[in-house]
Amino acid sequence: MSYVENLRKYVGHQPVILVGSLCLLLDEKQHVLLQKRVHPPETWGLPGGLMELGESAEQTAAREVLEETGLTVEGLQLVDVYSGEDNFAIAANGDEFYNVTILYQTSHYHGNMIFDEAETTELAFFPLDGMPEKMVGSHRRMVEAFREKR
């Protein structure tokens, strides 16, 4: 049972603060890897997820990228940390939470792209100025901010 699942046994659907990491994984053309997620359905997002007990933010990003894409990442560089009122969300099951999201970027990865169909339906690289229409809103804002800073 994951940390969040265990926590929810005690707090139910009440708002909690959850910490997670995302990764802007860039290929040689500077295109970013996105995953089409199962939840929310048919919506693209950056690979990443929630921190487990004892993990560092970098370990979380690397673990989640491996789980969701089959790729091993190295040389993670901190891009930014996102938190506050704008990061409130309600999951489909009614769980309320405020995200603290640590965004990393890297161009150093290896392995074969494979994914767990329980979480992902497709993986694809997109140009930074050509994100898909249906995308996790906070992830779109992060990609746009990253593109503008470059």
Sequence and secondary structure as in RCSB ss.txt:
>XXXX:A:sequence
MSYVENLRKYVGHQPVILVGSLCLLLDEKQHVLLQKRVHPPETWGLPGGLMELGESAEQTAAREVLEETGLTVEG
LQLVDVYSGEDNFAIAANGDEFYNVTILYQTSHYHGNMIFDEAETTELAFFPLDGMPEKMVGSHRRMVEAFREKR
>XXXX:A:secstr
  HHHHHHHHHTTS EEEEEEEEEEB TT EEEEEEETTTTTEEE SEEE  TT  HHHHHHHHHHHHHSEEEES
 EEEEEE SGGGEEE TTS EEEEEEEEEEESEEEE     TTTEEEEEEEETT   SSB HHHHHHHHHHHHH 
